[in-house]
Each structure stands twice: as structure tokens, then as C-alpha cells.
Amino acid sequence: MASVNVFHGWAASGPHQPLEPLQFDAGELGDEDVEIEIDYCGICHSDLSMLDNEWGMTTYPFVPGHEGVGRVVRLGSHAKGLSVGQMVGVGWNRGSCMHCHSCMSGAHHLCDGVEATIVGRHGAFADRIRCHWAWAIPLPDGLDPAEAGPLFCGGITVFSPLVIYDVKPTQRVGVVGIGGLGHMAIRFLHAWGCDVTAFTSSAAKRDEALALGADHVVSSIDSAALASVAGTLDMLLVTTNQSLDWGAYVAALAPKGHLHIVGAVLEPIPVSVFALMGGQKSMGSSPTGSPSTMADMLAFCAHHGIVPQVEHFPVSRINDAMQHLRDGKARYRVVLDMRA
């Protein structure tokens, strides 16, 4: 008889290696853990970065997947607020200490002991996954589970800054990069009521950006176009991981404007303090978000009918799906159907 603690996933044996079936022992279910049977899992670019060990913290064999959606099948003896059969999702983080100042103030994602779903443990490219009950976020009625996966990483990454900086519907906000993160940011900001400017290096994405809800589209590689929006934006959300003309984007901020980076830019960012000081401008960054902010985001999505734009692949074509993302062909997120 098969053990209830034996999971079946898709793992890479090393950097740039294909994903192959892997059977592994997940150990005993923790008292505060929830076990989720995965129906759908989004593929995030962070899965590729981890698979290739770009950040130097991957352990192999490596099972990616941190945008999992499925049904609760087991609950630890001290798990709270969930029931077997409930549809939930789990994102970049799977646990936190629940007793530090950050956790007790509602910023669980900033806990020193926060547990990333795919760092040092196997992720949701599997039939099941476990997390602490606080990090299994219930899906509200009206939100399609087949489309929701990318909200649990990419979605919360761009939604959280709107909450952190108390963005107002009267503000003018720019989004740099119309991709896996940026397209969701535009949809959020449009529903938020903001005047939205999309910045893209691809002229072919102009109509797409407008259809997503952008009010204006500016070429990110045209210095004259960038100069034309100088001093106009209350907030600028950078969703790309590419190096940019940072001076031009700081110049695009209005007085007291904020430039916020959620793309994993690897190179140092050269910005003169005087470019910030004169207009009392600021720069910052943030990771994903807390469980409560994730729940608020899902409720916002359900209320406004917002879902990511996704392409579906059956799990049997998992390596094709990964290559599709690696080649930059995704429009704009990829979701694995784990039962197909």
C-alpha cells in the first residue's frame, strides 16, 4: 500500500536540465500544516531562475512550482480556518514563524524565518504540496481556479505596492514592462481607477497595453518619448528585470513621486541623490505580500473580474511549457494543468 506521505513531482537533476518524474517522501504532516492536491500551477520566471541556479540557492533534485491551486486534502491537528475540500492557493512563501514582530504585525512575508516554497524544498509541480495553514489562501467564489495560479506570485507582487503606498484612484501611475507582471499591474491599476501609462520596448504591444486598460503607451527605448512624460507620474512600477535609463525614469516622477522596482534587476542601479532630493522623490522595492494582502487581492480580482492572461499546457508537456516561457513567447503567463 502506497504511503500517504509519498508525493509525485517533476524535478530537474541540475541547472538547465529537463524536468523528469520524481517520487519523494514528504515526511509526516505537521500539526499546523495543510496538504493540497494540486490541480493547476502557474509557471513563473522565478521557476526558471531557480532551475538554472541563477541566484545560487537551488538544491537538486529540484521540483519547481510556487503558484499552485488545488483542494485541501489533509489538515494537521492544529491547522485553523480551512476545511477538507476547500479550494486554496499557495505562492512564493509556504510558512513563517508566526511569533516575530513582522508576523504579529501582519507582515508575515517579511519574517526573518519566512519559508520560500521552492528554496530548500520541493514545490507545486507535483500532485500535492504542503504549507502552513496561514499561507493556504482560500479562493473566493467567482474566481476561476484554472486561471488564478499566477495571482499567488506575480499578481501579489504588483498588487502589494498599491497597498503599501496607499495609491489613490486619482493618481497617475506608470508600468514599465508589459509582460507576466506588467499586464496584471495594468489590469489592477485600471480597476483601481488610476490614470495608467504603459512603457514598453515593443511597438507591437501598444494595442495590447491599451486593451489591458492603459490610458497611454510610451516607448521605453525612445528618449524623446521618455522626456515627454517628465514630471508627470505619482508612481512608477518597474516590472522588468532589465537595466533601464534610470535617470529618465526618475525624471518622469512628479514631486513626491515614487519609483518602485519589483523586477529582479541583477545589476546595481545608478541614480544620483540630487535627482531624488530636489523633488522629494523616492525609490524602493518589495517582495510578494502577506497572507492578508493576498486575500484582499483575490477579493479585488473576484469583484472586478480580473484574472491573468494565461496559456494552458498539460503537465505531460511540462518541458515544452518551460521552454515556451524561456523563449519569451508566453502571453502572458503559463499555467500547467496538473491533471491533464
C-alpha positions as MATLAB code, in Angstrom:
seq = 'MASVNVFHGWAASGPHQPLEPLQFDAGELGDEDVEIEIDYCGICHSDLSMLDNEWGMTTYPFVPGHEGVGRVVRLGSHAKGLSVGQMVGVGWNRGSCMHCHSCMSGAHHLCDGVEATIVGRHGAFADRIRCHWAWAIPLPDGLDPAEAGPLFCGGITVFSPLVIYDVKPTQRVGVVGIGGLGHMAIRFLHAWGCDVTAFTSSAAKRDEALALGADHVVSSIDSAALASVAGTLDMLLVTTNQSLDWGAYVAALAPKGHLHIVGAVLEPIPVSVFALMGGQKSMGSSPTGSPSTMADMLAFCAHHGIVPQVEHFPVSRINDAMQHLRDGKARYRVVLDMRA';
ca = [
       0.000    0.000    0.000;
       1.403    3.396   -1.027;
       2.304    5.804    1.769;
       0.183    8.952    2.095;
       3.473   10.825    2.524;
       4.867    9.844   -0.885;
       4.400   12.612   -3.449;
       4.980   12.548   -7.206;
       6.511   15.555   -8.898;
       8.608   16.773  -11.807;
      12.242   17.514  -10.960;
      15.451   18.726  -12.598;
      18.701   16.974  -11.673;
      20.796   20.096  -12.274;
      20.907   23.531  -13.953;
      19.385   23.678  -17.452;
      18.280   20.040  -17.170;
      14.831   18.793  -18.237;
      12.142   18.058  -15.696;
      11.570   14.346  -15.137;
       9.209   12.386  -12.875;
      10.342   12.129   -9.261;
       8.815   10.259   -6.365;
       9.745   11.642   -2.953;
       8.840   11.241    0.701;
       7.338   14.437    2.144;
       7.581   13.188    5.724;
       4.846   13.355    8.321;
       2.208   16.067    8.105;
       2.993   18.835   10.593;
       0.477   19.855   13.251;
      -0.093   23.259   11.609;
       0.322   22.118    8.008;
      -2.240   21.770    5.264;
      -1.833   19.366    2.374;
      -3.122   20.494   -1.001;
      -3.842   18.332   -4.041;
      -2.651   20.474   -6.948;
      -4.987   20.957   -9.915;
      -3.218   23.881  -11.596;
       0.171   25.520  -11.211;
       1.433   28.671  -12.849;
       4.967   28.853  -14.201;
       6.829   31.952  -13.063;
      10.141   33.226  -14.418;
      11.458   32.670  -10.900;
      10.979   28.941  -11.501;
      13.424   29.232  -14.405;
      15.864   31.298  -12.335;
      15.759   28.702   -9.564;
      16.013   25.781  -12.005;
      19.167   27.312  -13.510;
      20.504   28.287  -10.043;
      20.863   31.916  -11.153;
      20.516   33.055   -7.538;
      22.906   30.456   -6.068;
      20.390   28.871   -3.677;
      18.938   25.902   -5.566;
      19.267   22.340   -4.290;
      18.859   19.368   -6.615;
      16.863   17.385   -7.446;
      14.665   20.446   -7.748;
      10.864   20.453   -8.095;
       9.739   23.957   -9.196;
       6.291   25.466   -8.791;
       5.073   28.196   -6.455;
       1.744   29.255   -7.970;
      -0.241   26.178   -7.025;
      -4.018   25.950   -6.830;
      -5.944   22.924   -5.605;
      -8.105   21.368   -2.921;
      -7.265   20.774    0.707;
      -6.991   17.020    1.285;
      -5.419   16.809    4.767;
      -5.160   19.107    7.767;
      -2.754   18.985   10.673;
      -4.243   18.701   14.146;
      -3.681   22.412   14.848;
      -4.459   23.832   11.401;
      -7.039   26.622   11.528;
      -9.600   28.260    9.274;
      -9.644   25.658    6.494;
     -11.659   22.571    5.655;
     -11.046   19.467    3.576;
     -12.266   20.027    0.026;
     -11.753   23.791    0.119;
     -10.083   25.367   -2.923;
      -6.925   27.284   -1.981;
      -3.698   28.580   -3.468;
      -0.106   28.813   -2.274;
       2.520   31.200   -3.623;
       6.208   32.052   -3.193;
       6.096   31.532    0.575;
       4.814   28.471    2.424;
       5.411   29.422    6.060;
       6.682   31.931    8.620;
       7.456   31.825   12.338;
       4.084   33.318   13.430;
       5.559   34.935   16.542;
       8.093   37.638   15.490;
       7.247   41.343   15.260;
       6.745   41.156   11.490;
       4.350   38.217   11.727;
       2.461   39.679   14.677;
       2.027   42.986   12.807;
       0.650   41.255    9.710;
       3.816   41.408    7.594;
       4.432   37.663    7.567;
       6.280   37.887    4.245;
       8.990   39.995    5.954;
       9.614   37.421    8.703;
      13.312   36.590    9.152;
      12.328   32.936    9.119;
       9.949   33.058    6.152;
       9.983   29.765    4.229;
      10.082   30.052    0.453;
       8.063   27.341   -1.254;
      10.837   26.208   -3.627;
      14.009   27.109   -1.704;
      15.327   24.034    0.074;
      12.108   22.096   -0.511;
      10.010   20.709   -3.350;
       7.363   22.872   -4.985;
       3.984   22.550   -6.655;
       4.991   20.853   -9.912;
       3.692   17.808   -8.089;
       0.479   16.022   -7.242;
       0.497   17.513   -3.724;
       2.200   20.199   -1.681;
       2.174   21.286    1.952;
       2.289   24.661    3.636;
       1.417   26.303    6.932;
      -2.338   26.876    7.179;
      -1.904   30.684    7.215;
      -0.271   30.568    3.774;
      -3.011   28.494    2.095;
      -5.239   31.299    0.811;
      -8.866   30.383    0.031;
     -10.195   31.268   -3.402;
     -13.319   33.433   -3.286;
     -16.416   32.471   -5.237;
     -16.326   33.676   -8.801;
     -12.564   33.326   -9.295;
     -11.694   30.596  -11.798;
      -9.141   28.185  -10.249;
      -7.771   27.371  -13.700;
      -6.704   30.988  -14.206;
      -5.839   32.031  -10.650;
      -2.407   30.452  -10.128;
      -0.258   33.383  -11.328;
      -2.015   35.694   -8.866;
      -0.231   33.941   -5.994;
       3.194   35.211   -7.055;
       3.130   37.619   -9.996;
      -0.225   39.082   -9.023;
       0.574   39.790   -5.384;
       3.996   41.156   -6.368;
       2.379   44.023   -8.301;
      -0.717   44.377   -6.101;
       1.152   44.746   -2.821;
       2.845   48.089   -3.691;
      -0.573   49.643   -4.319;
      -1.454   48.814   -0.720;
       1.950   49.667    0.771;
       1.975   53.160   -0.767;
      -1.760   53.767   -0.448;
      -2.156   54.510   -4.144;
      -5.183   56.717   -4.803;
      -7.555   56.365   -7.773;
      -6.771   59.979   -8.675;
      -3.061   59.268   -9.150;
      -1.067   58.814  -12.329;
       0.872   55.559  -12.343;
       3.325   54.154  -14.867;
       4.104   50.487  -15.514;
       7.419   49.560  -17.140;
       7.297   46.243  -18.953;
       4.157   44.646  -20.405;
       4.790   41.014  -19.553;
       3.972   38.456  -16.902;
       3.967   41.052  -14.112;
       3.188   44.214  -16.035;
      -0.015   43.043  -17.693;
      -1.504   42.249  -14.269;
      -0.340   45.597  -12.890;
      -2.168   47.414  -15.691;
      -5.380   45.481  -15.035;
      -5.175   46.197  -11.299;
      -4.474   49.907  -11.761;
      -7.216   50.308  -14.344;
      -9.745   48.788  -11.929;
      -8.241   50.909   -9.124;
      -9.242   53.993  -11.103;
      -5.762   55.340  -11.840;
      -4.561   57.071  -14.974;
      -2.196   54.396  -16.322;
       0.827   54.872  -18.570;
       2.402   51.717  -20.007;
       6.076   51.750  -21.004;
       7.164   49.102  -23.491;
      10.087   48.497  -25.829;
       7.789   46.672  -28.277;
       5.628   48.748  -30.598;
       3.612   45.578  -31.225;
       2.398   45.664  -27.618;
       0.810   49.110  -27.876;
      -2.677   47.852  -28.723;
      -2.372   45.050  -26.161;
      -1.474   47.532  -23.435;
      -4.463   49.697  -24.285;
      -6.743   46.648  -24.287;
      -5.443   45.711  -20.836;
      -6.515   49.102  -19.516;
      -3.635   51.510  -20.129;
      -4.626   55.105  -20.880;
      -1.293   55.963  -22.531;
       1.568   53.978  -24.058;
       5.143   55.280  -24.214;
       8.142   53.718  -25.925;
      10.735   52.804  -23.314;
      13.543   52.974  -25.881;
      12.692   56.426  -27.281;
      14.499   59.125  -25.296;
      12.242   61.854  -26.670;
       9.118   59.912  -25.666;
      10.516   59.408  -22.158;
      11.348   63.098  -21.904;
       7.779   63.996  -22.906;
       6.386   62.486  -19.683;
       8.910   64.106  -17.336;
       7.403   65.228  -14.032;
       4.013   63.576  -14.615;
       3.850   60.322  -12.625;
       2.972   59.852   -8.978;
       4.255   56.300   -9.036;
       6.270   54.208  -11.457;
       6.186   50.418  -11.141;
       9.139   48.659  -12.797;
       8.213   45.053  -13.578;
      11.107   44.157  -15.891;
      14.457   42.728  -14.798;
      16.385   44.668  -17.441;
      18.719   47.624  -16.941;
      16.998   50.882  -17.842;
      17.747   54.555  -18.348;
      17.134   55.087  -14.637;
      17.726   58.817  -14.788;
      14.954   59.229  -17.351;
      12.508   57.261  -15.236;
      13.327   59.192  -12.077;
      12.783   62.356  -14.138;
       9.334   61.033  -15.115;
       8.229   61.229  -11.468;
       6.204   64.166  -10.217;
       7.241   65.834   -6.933;
       6.924   63.277   -4.100;
       6.724   60.547   -6.741;
       7.918   57.020   -6.027;
       9.770   54.601   -8.309;
       9.104   51.026   -7.201;
      11.006   48.010   -8.533;
       9.506   44.525   -8.437;
      11.501   43.048  -11.320;
      14.600   41.120  -10.227;
      17.134   43.573  -11.679;
      20.566   41.974  -11.150;
      22.813   44.957  -11.846;
      23.362   47.876   -9.438;
      21.089   50.847  -10.178;
      22.963   54.143  -10.620;
      20.826   57.085   -9.501;
      22.050   60.484   -8.341;
      20.738   61.503   -4.943;
      20.222   65.017   -6.317;
      17.725   63.616   -8.855;
      15.675   62.434   -5.872;
      16.303   65.244   -3.424;
      15.010   68.184   -5.420;
      11.532   66.723   -5.918;
      11.425   64.754   -2.656;
      11.243   61.622   -4.776;
      11.925   58.095   -3.571;
      12.844   54.627   -4.783;
      12.033   51.280   -3.260;
      11.308   47.628   -3.788;
       9.243   44.860   -2.207;
       8.825   41.077   -2.319;
       5.443   39.398   -2.686;
       2.954   40.114    0.118;
       1.336   38.963    3.326;
      -1.456   36.384    3.529;
      -4.000   39.088    4.360;
      -2.959   41.213    1.377;
      -3.170   38.138   -0.834;
      -6.720   37.518    0.391;
      -7.599   41.157   -0.309;
      -6.122   40.864   -3.808;
      -8.191   37.754   -4.551;
     -11.341   39.502   -3.339;
     -10.484   42.521   -5.529;
     -10.000   40.225   -8.521;
     -13.274   38.408   -7.916;
     -15.162   41.708   -7.548;
     -13.706   43.272  -10.695;
     -13.479   40.136  -12.823;
      -9.682   40.304  -13.073;
      -7.661   37.229  -13.988;
      -4.208   36.899  -15.530;
      -3.968   36.320  -19.264;
      -2.785   32.709  -19.417;
      -1.856   29.889  -21.765;
      -2.506   26.317  -20.620;
      -0.235   23.301  -21.048;
      -0.932   19.758  -19.831;
       1.638   18.566  -17.297;
       2.668   15.897  -19.829;
       4.174   18.790  -21.838;
       5.868   20.404  -18.875;
       9.227   20.828  -20.603;
       7.570   22.412  -23.651;
       5.842   24.830  -21.286;
       9.131   25.744  -19.593;
      10.810   26.319  -22.960;
       7.859   28.422  -24.140;
       8.455   30.733  -21.178;
      12.236   30.642  -21.574;
      11.879   31.720  -25.213;
       9.807   34.743  -24.186;
       6.732   33.517  -26.057;
       4.278   33.454  -23.145;
       1.304   35.833  -23.404;
       1.460   36.467  -20.595;
       1.552   33.645  -18.043;
       1.711   29.884  -18.426;
      -0.405   27.501  -16.334;
       0.115   23.754  -16.073;
      -2.981   21.573  -15.905;
      -1.659   19.086  -13.382;
      -4.391   16.514  -14.011;
      -4.099   16.590  -17.818;
];
